[in-house]
């Protein structure tokens, strides 16, 4: 595995450079993982991406660097300490650095000579490929630029890549890999595509980092796919619109980050009370309030489980990695439709903005929940049934009238205040939780399958924990395993209890201050952890860091 | 049940409330327009007026306080065969839901928005509403309301609404006619309905309104926005009722690439071949 960092100021094209570079690395066969560290500004500051690539499929980043592509001097100053002794710094001649590992190129001059100063980044891409021993395949380079820039800029960019490639020596051996036929996809894009595959017809949202790229992708495809993507006047409108669309029979989703979710809380209860299926996405960023707009955290677990007044059935699914984001989004729609409940998808900036190589999914293998539509006389939307699930019909049906009421209501959806109906309706709604419990997916046990030291995590800590367990096991001392939860509410307990019973030590690893998963597990199962590895600076823990901290704690 | 008959049910309103007349006019307007009740959706938020969908045989959505408009417009977006009406109060529509009121005028989805405007909060027992007169004394506004009254019709015209009317619950013939025209209008249509609250508004009574309202006649140029705005500022000794402003403009559906060809989204499923292509784009 190699690790390359591309850094510069906002507006210098770090993201474009990385998007092209990661594709070219993948086309050469490498498995790729690229994470994005952005500042909340349009120009200036310091943005960077870490690209990790090699013969396997990396699932998290590394702090160690084999190369730095520095679009400005600040990038070198900040990241030099992580550069390996045999690493390189690739930068323009104009950048001042005395480090002996620097490889300086006249990128700006070359770009100008080619006829467009803005292709300097492509010169760097070409040089970077050569340094890592990637064979030059002009057809592939052409193909990647065709997907990334306007047609008239393809040729000049390809020339720039070639120019950079020709001007530096090869430094490393090609890492190998057989992933050219894989997709390279961000967490948010995987989620959006999962929604499309699940039959999404209506997405309403108010822009908020780091969730906005879900809406951007869906908007890009909306005309062709025949779906509606509506930018609402505020998050309250966004969620109420999605509920209205779902009530009328369209599959609907709404997405935001924690601040926007706070505004949606009352309507979350509306979905629960009126039994209108709804998929809500919360792409977490550090809070409270505005917090760190472009950074990552797992601070909303407790909030998602308990948001809104009163009691109603809900499900919370944390997304663990890119493939998971696709399939769990489909599952969320199916569960929401089947049980007529709100289902919350909990992602975070680390997963949302990072890209990874994963196998291409087959949408024809996806099974969508489709209820039977039976003719009913005197249709009652909230009919008491054995399962507590009343058949749904939509306005326009001739079988009767379709109703929704946020007040407590009878089978026909009309306001009531009597005790008997209240109890029956509460039992009907809450009873669905027993059935949902049968649908739960146990957490995935990574590393040793009979661990002495059990690590606990959830969501995007999947990749980092997988590597941490592997690194710790390689030391040849104790046996380490990591249970990573996707379904977090209701909490699946079987594998947890079984693994915890035979473990000598339990450590929760979370990207928050208070160890929210550990406290939830303790509340539900009584299982206590012996140590917590926590981080709340908005920067994701990686496998190496987790392994080092666990060793330091003496486990 | 005959196809175009709308049944009404026993209500929980105070005797003498203006809501009774509004419910009758709503039923009459829908029957006159030969609507099939199964194709009508009435949405409301929370309040005394917002109980109205419970009292008439239609599809109904009684959601959150102030949030009647977003689910209603979304319902129309995904199934434009439905006749969608929002029927709610001044607190719900202009206070708690003010942001949705403004921005759904701009969205111009083809819905009718009927607002029972009694200048007071009924459900919470008599506090000032956005349209309360300056100086109106309540249990909360003990020194009289200090706020400048909200002018919904002026607001709607200035925000770009294509149909803005005002009526009075005490003039059912007029009110029913305004409702019919609003339902037929293509685009967002507002009818602000003046209405007495017999329990909590002892100033703006039936007699108070009766003395002041007058019907706009042929001389009013409803196509002229400036004239309409000027008329909409008349609220005092004399209050005009009728269509203040009317101008047809492209609706949300007419402008929307997906919806302009009469697309109904409900029941559609996305094509797996399309998803397959989107996935291949990322290879």
Boltz contact constraints between the chains, C-beta under 6 A:
constraints:
  - contact:
      token1: [A, 183]
      token2: [B, 282]
      max_distance: 6.0
  - contact:
      token1: [A, 183]
      token2: [B, 283]
      max_distance: 6.0
  - contact:
      token1: [A, 185]
      token2: [B, 282]
      max_distance: 6.0
  - contact:
      token1: [A, 196]
      token2: [B, 270]
      max_distance: 6.0
  - contact:
      token1: [A, 196]
      token2: [B, 275]
      max_distance: 6.0
  - contact:
      token1: [A, 197]
      token2: [B, 275]
      max_distance: 6.0
  - contact:
      token1: [A, 199]
      token2: [B, 269]
      max_distance: 6.0
  - contact:
      token1: [A, 199]
      token2: [B, 270]
      max_distance: 6.0
  - contact:
      token1: [A, 201]
      token2: [B, 265]
      max_distance: 6.0
  - contact:
      token1: [A, 202]
      token2: [B, 78]
      max_distance: 6.0
  - contact:
      token1: [A, 223]
      token2: [B, 257]
      max_distance: 6.0
  - contact:
      token1: [A, 225]
      token2: [B, 270]
      max_distance: 6.0
  - contact:
      token1: [A, 226]
      token2: [B, 258]
      max_distance: 6.0
  - contact:
      token1: [A, 228]
      token2: [B, 77]
      max_distance: 6.0
  - contact:
      token1: [A, 233]
      token2: [B, 99]
      max_distance: 6.0
  - contact:
      token1: [A, 233]
      token2: [B, 103]
      max_distance: 6.0
  - contact:
      token1: [A, 234]
      token2: [B, 99]
      max_distance: 6.0
  - contact:
      token1: [A, 237]
      token2: [B, 70]
      max_distance: 6.0
  - contact:
      token1: [A, 237]
      token2: [B, 100]
      max_distance: 6.0
  - contact:
      token1: [A, 240]
      token2: [B, 67]
      max_distance: 6.0
  - contact:
      token1: [A, 240]
      token2: [B, 70]
      max_distance: 6.0
  - contact:
      token1: [A, 240]
      token2: [B, 71]
      max_distance: 6.0
  - contact:
      token1: [A, 241]
      token2: [B, 70]
      max_distance: 6.0
  - contact:
      token1: [A, 241]
      token2: [B, 74]
      max_distance: 6.0
  - contact:
      token1: [A, 243]
      token2: [B, 71]
      max_distance: 6.0
  - contact:
      token1: [A, 244]
      token2: [B, 71]
      max_distance: 6.0
  - contact:
      token1: [A, 244]
      token2: [B, 74]
      max_distance: 6.0
  - contact:
      token1: [A, 244]
      token2: [B, 75]
      max_distance: 6.0
  - contact:
      token1: [A, 245]
      token2: [B, 74]
      max_distance: 6.0
  - contact:
      token1: [A, 245]
      token2: [B, 78]
      max_distance: 6.0
  - contact:
      token1: [A, 248]
      token2: [B, 75]
      max_distance: 6.0
  - contact:
      token1: [A, 248]
      token2: [B, 78]
      max_distance: 6.0
  - contact:
      token1: [A, 248]
      token2: [B, 79]
      max_distance: 6.0
  - contact:
      token1: [A, 249]
      token2: [B, 266]
      max_distance: 6.0
  - contact:
      token1: [A, 250]
      token2: [B, 78]
      max_distance: 6.0
  - contact:
      token1: [A, 250]
      token2: [B, 265]
      max_distance: 6.0
  - contact:
      token1: [A, 250]
      token2: [B, 266]
      max_distance: 6.0
  - contact:
      token1: [A, 266]
      token2: [B, 64]
      max_distance: 6.0
  - contact:
      token1: [A, 270]
      token2: [B, 63]
      max_distance: 6.0
  - contact:
      token1: [A, 270]
      token2: [B, 64]
      max_distance: 6.0
  - contact:
      token1: [A, 360]
      token2: [B, 279]
      max_distance: 6.0
  - contact:
      token1: [A, 363]
      token2: [B, 272]
      max_distance: 6.0
  - contact:
      token1: [A, 363]
      token2: [B, 275]
      max_distance: 6.0
  - contact:
      token1: [A, 363]
      token2: [B, 276]
      max_distance: 6.0
  - contact:
      token1: [A, 364]
      token2: [B, 272]
      max_distance: 6.0
  - contact:
      token1: [A, 395]
      token2: [B, 41]
      max_distance: 6.0
  - contact:
      token1: [A, 395]
      token2: [B, 59]
      max_distance: 6.0
  - contact:
      token1: [A, 395]
      token2: [B, 82]
      max_distance: 6.0
  - contact:
      token1: [A, 398]
      token2: [B, 38]
      max_distance: 6.0
  - contact:
      token1: [A, 401]
      token2: [B, 59]
      max_distance: 6.0
  - contact:
      token1: [A, 402]
      token2: [B, 59]
      max_distance: 6.0
  - contact:
      token1: [A, 403]
      token2: [B, 60]
      max_distance: 6.0
  - contact:
      token1: [A, 404]
      token2: [B, 61]
      max_distance: 6.0
  - contact:
      token1: [A, 405]
      token2: [B, 62]
      max_distance: 6.0
  - contact:
      token1: [A, 406]
      token2: [B, 63]
      max_distance: 6.0
  - contact:
      token1: [A, 406]
      token2: [B, 64]
      max_distance: 6.0
  - contact:
      token1: [A, 414]
      token2: [B, 54]
      max_distance: 6.0
